[in-house]
Amino acid sequence: MLFAQSDSLLKLNGFQESRNKINQTSMIVLGSWAVGNLLSGTYGNFKAKGEAKYFNQFNAMWNVVNIGIATFGYLNAVNNDPSSMSNAEIFKEYNSMQNFLLLNAGLDIAYISIGLYLKERAKNSSNSDRLTGYGNSLLLQGGFLLLFDAALYLVHQSNASVNLYPHLESFMQGGAGLTINFNF
């Protein structure tokens, strides 16, 4: 029994290590996107005119937050030690991340919807350049984040399909289960 628990812990540590690497890579992607948008947005804010100015301005402001998220996420993934976590903690953390990504996808759709609303509202506004620029920025940022969150969800799901789900029964210590098979 001790060998089985040790073997399952090694497999789960491997799953968590893969998850941490996925999170590190994804935070580098998000951080790169944010830095690129912050630099180009700041430049465009001072050089562009009209709706392009506001588009760049909003991109720069939006990505200050993304840099913070990417930095926090990267440091969390780098400093996460699978050997200090129980099987249940690793599984709970994985489920929390998947739920968080689904929630984020919903927020991303809201960002896109608000962007569409701002563009529509701009048609009858004295601030049409600002509303159109901000709306276009929300469409871009929301679209990117929707693709990012969906891709990250699927990559984590794929990792779990290979490194977690096949071994799930052996990870649960002290649990009991019942299987009923009907053969016709």
PyMOL commands that set and color helices and strands:
alter all, ss='L'
color gray80, all
select helices_A, chain A and resi 2-47+50-79+82-84+87-122+128-163+165-171
alter helices_A, ss='H'
color red, helices_A
deselect
rebuild
show_as cartoon
